[in-house]
Amino acid sequence: MAHVRRYEPTDLDTLREICILTGHTGRDARGSMTDTALLPDTFAEPYLVYDPLLAFVADDGGRAVGYILGTADTAAFAGWFQTTWLPLVAPRHAGRPAEVTDFESLIRELMYNPARMVHDDLAPYPAHLHIDLLPGYQGQGLGRKLMDAFRGELVSRGIEKFHLSMDPKNVDARAFYERLGFEPIAVSSDPGGTYLGRSSGG
């Protein structure tokens, strides 16, 4: 029976792989990009480096099959990403795209633009997260358990609200978040984005 535990450094490679296997609207991104390392370099490993205590793993017999990770302070994380993380990982990838033409160039643009995470309308929801589960482990309550672990850590730090951004085409994820009490947040500086938020308690 899979269970939820805290992240351990030995999980890193597996979590990077999960990020790729779920990285394209919840599905395997390997058929949609050549530089798959862009995904974990943008959406997984930086969070594990910046705040590993906010990372939790769904474990099935010693093997990670899903995770939740994030930051308690989005603005501070975005600043750290720009000044510290990006100079480390940018040499591994092509430069910032002149325009977004496909999925891969979109992810490159997101990596090179961490300021995209910071919006005035999200200030009441300072924390944000990413959550991914391998398809074979979805629908078993693990996502809710991961979310509960993340919320508990936020509460222990006095963080009252958190948010996430998501691909609007991922309708299964949207339904999952709504079942967990997430509600839409209107972000005037990014009217095309999809943002959801909720309180850490309750």
DAURNOR-V185145 format. One record per residue. N is the residue number from 1. RES is the residue in one letter. SS is DSSP state (H for helix, E for strand, C for the rest). PSI is psi in radians with two decimals (* if undefined). Layout:
# DAURNOR-V185145
n->N res->RES ss->SS psi->PSI
n->N res->RES ss->SS psi->PSI
This chain:
# DAURNOR-V185145
n->1 res->M ss->C psi->2.18
n->2 res->A ss->C psi->2.55
n->3 res->H ss->E psi->2.97
n->4 res->V ss->E psi->2.36
n->5 res->R ss->E psi->3.02
n->6 res->R ss->E psi->2.65
n->7 res->Y ss->C psi->2.49
n->8 res->E ss->C psi->2.57
n->9 res->P ss->H psi->-0.50
n->10 res->T ss->H psi->-0.19
n->11 res->D ss->H psi->-0.19
n->12 res->L ss->H psi->-0.92
n->13 res->D ss->H psi->-0.67
n->14 res->T ss->H psi->-0.70
n->15 res->L ss->H psi->-0.65
n->16 res->R ss->H psi->-0.73
n->17 res->E ss->H psi->-0.75
n->18 res->I ss->H psi->-0.69
n->19 res->C ss->H psi->-0.69
n->20 res->I ss->H psi->-0.75
n->21 res->L ss->H psi->-0.29
n->22 res->T ss->C psi->0.20
n->23 res->G ss->C psi->-0.16
n->24 res->H ss->E psi->1.61
n->25 res->T ss->C psi->0.74
n->26 res->G ss->C psi->0.03
n->27 res->R ss->E psi->3.03
n->28 res->D ss->C psi->2.18
n->29 res->A ss->C psi->-0.08
n->30 res->R ss->C psi->-0.45
n->31 res->G ss->C psi->-0.03
n->32 res->S ss->C psi->-0.05
n->33 res->M ss->C psi->2.69
n->34 res->T ss->C psi->-0.62
n->35 res->D ss->C psi->1.32
n->36 res->T ss->C psi->-0.38
n->37 res->A ss->H psi->-0.29
n->38 res->L ss->H psi->-0.68
n->39 res->L ss->H psi->-1.02
n->40 res->P ss->H psi->-0.47
n->41 res->D ss->H psi->-0.35
n->42 res->T ss->H psi->-0.72
n->43 res->F ss->H psi->-0.05
n->44 res->A ss->C psi->-1.22
n->45 res->E ss->H psi->-0.68
n->46 res->P ss->H psi->-0.62
n->47 res->Y ss->H psi->-0.63
n->48 res->L ss->H psi->-0.54
n->49 res->V ss->H psi->-0.76
n->50 res->Y ss->H psi->-0.74
n->51 res->D ss->C psi->1.30
n->52 res->P ss->H psi->-0.36
n->53 res->L ss->H psi->-0.19
n->54 res->L ss->H psi->0.21
n->55 res->A ss->C psi->2.31
n->56 res->F ss->E psi->2.63
n->57 res->V ss->E psi->2.42
n->58 res->A ss->E psi->2.10
n->59 res->D ss->E psi->2.19
n->60 res->D ss->E psi->1.67
n->61 res->G ss->C psi->0.61
n->62 res->G ss->C psi->0.00
n->63 res->R ss->E psi->2.23
n->64 res->A ss->E psi->2.31
n->65 res->V ss->E psi->0.03
n->66 res->G ss->E psi->2.98
n->67 res->Y ss->E psi->2.84
n->68 res->I ss->E psi->2.43
n->69 res->L ss->E psi->2.87
n->70 res->G ss->E psi->-2.80
n->71 res->T ss->E psi->2.57
n->72 res->A ss->C psi->-0.25
n->73 res->D ss->C psi->1.66
n->74 res->T ss->H psi->-0.75
n->75 res->A ss->H psi->-0.76
n->76 res->A ss->H psi->-0.71
n->77 res->F ss->H psi->-0.77
n->78 res->A ss->H psi->-0.69
n->79 res->G ss->H psi->-0.74
n->80 res->W ss->H psi->-0.72
n->81 res->F ss->H psi->-0.79
n->82 res->Q ss->H psi->-0.79
n->83 res->T ss->H psi->-0.49
n->84 res->T ss->H psi->-0.87
n->85 res->W ss->H psi->-0.83
n->86 res->L ss->H psi->-0.75
n->87 res->P ss->H psi->-0.43
n->88 res->L ss->H psi->-0.71
n->89 res->V ss->H psi->-0.38
n->90 res->A ss->H psi->-0.67
n->91 res->P ss->H psi->-0.29
n->92 res->R ss->H psi->-0.21
n->93 res->H ss->C psi->2.91
n->94 res->A ss->C psi->2.84
n->95 res->G ss->C psi->3.14
n->96 res->R ss->C psi->2.31
n->97 res->P ss->C psi->2.56
n->98 res->A ss->C psi->-0.55
n->99 res->E ss->C psi->2.74
n->100 res->V ss->C psi->2.05
n->101 res->T ss->C psi->-0.27
n->102 res->D ss->C psi->-3.08
n->103 res->F ss->H psi->-0.75
n->104 res->E ss->H psi->-0.75
n->105 res->S ss->H psi->-0.51
n->106 res->L ss->H psi->-0.81
n->107 res->I ss->H psi->-0.66
n->108 res->R ss->H psi->-0.76
n->109 res->E ss->H psi->-0.73
n->110 res->L ss->H psi->-0.69
n->111 res->M ss->H psi->-0.74
n->112 res->Y ss->H psi->-0.03
n->113 res->N ss->C psi->1.14
n->114 res->P ss->H psi->-0.35
n->115 res->A ss->H psi->-0.30
n->116 res->R ss->H psi->-0.36
n->117 res->M ss->H psi->-0.30
n->118 res->V ss->C psi->2.08
n->119 res->H ss->C psi->2.47
n->120 res->D ss->H psi->-0.67
n->121 res->D ss->H psi->-0.27
n->122 res->L ss->H psi->-0.04
n->123 res->A ss->C psi->-0.64
n->124 res->P ss->C psi->-0.17
n->125 res->Y ss->C psi->1.23
n->126 res->P ss->C psi->-0.50
n->127 res->A ss->E psi->2.69
n->128 res->H ss->E psi->2.90
n->129 res->L ss->E psi->2.89
n->130 res->H ss->E psi->2.40
n->131 res->I ss->E psi->2.35
n->132 res->D ss->E psi->2.39
n->133 res->L ss->E psi->2.41
n->134 res->L ss->C psi->2.53
n->135 res->P ss->H psi->-0.68
n->136 res->G ss->H psi->-0.18
n->137 res->Y ss->H psi->0.12
n->138 res->Q ss->C psi->2.70
n->139 res->G ss->C psi->0.27
n->140 res->Q ss->C psi->0.13
n->141 res->G ss->C psi->-0.02
n->142 res->L ss->H psi->-0.62
n->143 res->G ss->H psi->-0.75
n->144 res->R ss->H psi->-0.71
n->145 res->K ss->H psi->-0.69
n->146 res->L ss->H psi->-0.77
n->147 res->M ss->H psi->-0.70
n->148 res->D ss->H psi->-0.69
n->149 res->A ss->H psi->-0.74
n->150 res->F ss->H psi->-0.80
n->151 res->R ss->H psi->-0.71
n->152 res->G ss->H psi->-0.70
n->153 res->E ss->H psi->-0.69
n->154 res->L ss->H psi->-0.78
n->155 res->V ss->H psi->-0.71
n->156 res->S ss->H psi->-0.36
n->157 res->R ss->C psi->0.01
n->158 res->G ss->C psi->0.34
n->159 res->I ss->C psi->2.08
n->160 res->E ss->C psi->-0.48
n->161 res->K ss->E psi->2.70
n->162 res->F ss->E psi->2.91
n->163 res->H ss->E psi->3.03
n->164 res->L ss->E psi->2.76
n->165 res->S ss->E psi->2.65
n->166 res->M ss->C psi->2.81
n->167 res->D ss->C psi->2.07
n->168 res->P ss->C psi->-0.30
n->169 res->K ss->C psi->-0.23
n->170 res->N ss->C psi->1.36
n->171 res->V ss->H psi->-0.53
n->172 res->D ss->H psi->-0.72
n->173 res->A ss->H psi->-0.71
n->174 res->R ss->H psi->-0.74
n->175 res->A ss->H psi->-0.69
n->176 res->F ss->H psi->-0.83
n->177 res->Y ss->H psi->-0.68
n->178 res->E ss->H psi->-0.64
n->179 res->R ss->H psi->-0.48
n->180 res->L ss->C psi->0.14
n->181 res->G ss->C psi->0.18
n->182 res->F ss->C psi->2.52
n->183 res->E ss->E psi->2.68
n->184 res->P ss->E psi->2.55
n->185 res->I ss->C psi->2.18
n->186 res->A ss->C psi->2.15
n->187 res->V ss->C psi->1.81
n->188 res->S ss->H psi->-0.50
n->189 res->S ss->H psi->-0.12
n->190 res->D ss->H psi->1.20
n->191 res->P ss->C psi->-0.34
n->192 res->G ss->C psi->-0.12
n->193 res->G ss->C psi->2.85
n->194 res->T ss->C psi->1.98
n->195 res->Y ss->E psi->2.40
n->196 res->L ss->E psi->2.58
n->197 res->G ss->E psi->2.90
n->198 res->R ss->E psi->3.00
n->199 res->S ss->E psi->2.73
n->200 res->S ss->C psi->-0.55
n->201 res->G ss->C psi->3.07
n->202 res->G ss->C psi->*
